[in-house]
Amino acid sequence: MDEKYWDKVAGDYDGEIFSVFEQDRNGVIRSHIERFGSSELTAGDFGCGVGKFVGVLAENLGRVHAVDLSEDLL
């Protein structure tokens, strides 16, 4: 992947990128994060895009490092 591609996508991220987190209608992802989360753990969200997972990770873990190739997405 290259940064220019993701910078371009940033303008219409929700229209261009399928959100696994938002399509998880049964809450399986959230429930696993809540079940296995701990204030003593740190998560890394590499390729976080606009941060769909960051909120639930931050609520359930002690620290979250979210990074993305595209500055426009952060």
N, C-alpha and C positions, 0 to 999 in steps of 0.2 A: 504494500500500500504506500501511497505517497501523500504527503501533507497537503499538496494542492488539491487533490481529489477530495479529501475530507473537509478542507476549508470551503470548497464549493458546495458540498452537501450540507454544511452547517446552516445555510440560509433557509433550507426546508427540511430539516432533520426528521421531523415527525412524518412528513410525506414521503421521504426517501428510504428511511431505515425501519425495518420491522423491529418492533420492541418486544422482546421475549418477556420482559418484566410486565408490561401492560397486557399482554395476551395470556398471562397465567391466570385464567379466570377462577381456578380452584385454589389459588393462593399457595401452591406447592413451594414455590421458591421462597416466598416470605416466611412460610411456616418452618422451613428448614433453617433459614437464617436465624429466626427467633429461637428455634429448638437448640441449635448448636452454638449460638452466639454467647459471648461472655465479655464483660468489661475488661477482662485480662487479655483478650485477643486483639490482634491487628489484622485488618483485611487489606488486600491490594486489589484495586479495580483498574486493571491495565486495559486501556482502550475504552475508557469510561464514557466517551462521547459527551452527551449533555447531562450525564449523571443520573440516569434512571434508577440505578441501584444504590446510589450514594446515601440517600435518606434512610432507607431501611437498614443499611449496613451501619450507619452512624448511630442509629437508635439501639442497635443490638451488640455493638462491639466497642471496645475501648478506643480504638483509633482506626481511621480509614485513610489510605493513601490512594488517591484517584489521579490517574495520569492519562493523557491522550496525546497522540501525535499532532493533532490540529489545535492550535491556540484558539481558533475561532469557535471551537466546540466547548472550550472550558469557560 
